[in-house]
Every structure is written in structure tokens, then in C-alpha cells.
Amino acid sequence: MSTAAPAWTLRPATAADLEPLAELRAAAMRPDLERLGRYDGHRVRQRLRDAYRPEHTSVVELPDAPEPLAGCLALAPDGRPGTLLLEHFYLRPALHGRGLGTAVLRAALERADAAGLAVRLNVLQGSPARRLYERHGFALESEDPVDVYLRRPARPLSGKAVS
């Protein structure tokens, strides 16, 4: 049974979004980090603080929800020609499994496709998010005991409308 994603929007992130997004990251990553024996509440928040680049980050909002902040993602040059890095893609845990992640990821990949760029990312070992990425054309690039690195090649736009 498929569920429709709730109505959502993307807006550019600002410096003021940092702390709410650090809290969201801690909540979203906690189950996987605890499973790996690596959860540290301070560290999980600080890693976002250290890497936060609002100019490459979008905030996912649910305009009709009591709590509009739904998530975020960053899509930035990764230093390799023709490649973007998708990082900091988090949704509030209560929103997982409702199609929102698929919809947001699809929009990000459409931007990359329009620019003719490949996309790289990493996901924690054993994370259910890996299945989402693989359904969207990401394949294994490398892995270590904690992280799995995935890559999706550049895809030319087909000219067809995406639903």
C-alpha cells in the first residue's frame, strides 16, 4: 500500500535554521547510531554545526502542519568535476514511511539531472535509507564498517514529466 506524501515545500536555509536542524538530525540519526553503538548526542549535533552550509541547504516544510519544520537536505559541489554531494538529508522520524523522503529526493535528483551532474552520498551501514537511494539509481561505490558510499551517475533529462 502506497501513501501519498504530505504537501511540502522547500525553502533556502538560513543561519537561524542551524540549531533546529541540529536537533532534527539528532532525532533522525539516533536509531541507526545507537544500533552501531556510536550515538553521542553532542557529537551528532556538532557534526552538523561544523559542516552546515546554508547556501547549499534547503529546509523541507509542511505548510499545513502544526510543526512545519519537516527536514532538510544539502546538495553541493563535492570537489569532483561533474558531481554533487547530497548530504544532511533528514526528516523528522514521525514522517518516515509516508512518501515524503521519496518526493524530496526525487526533486533533488531532478535538479542534478537538469544540470547533467552525478550525485554522491553516504549512509550509515544497515540504514533503511539505503533502500530509498538504491531505488533511485544509486549504486555502491565503497564502504567501511560504519558508512556506505553510494553514487548515481548523471542522467540526461528525458523530456517526460515526472510524477
ABEGO torsion letter per residue (X at the ends): XBBBBBBBBBBBBBAAAAAAAAAAAAAAAAAAAAAAGABBAAAAAAAAAAABBAAABBBBBBAABABABAEBBBBBBAGBBGBBBBBGBBBBAAABGAGAAAAAAAAAAAAAAAAGBBBBBBBBBGBAAAAAAAAAGBBBABBBAABBBBBBBBBBBAGBBBX
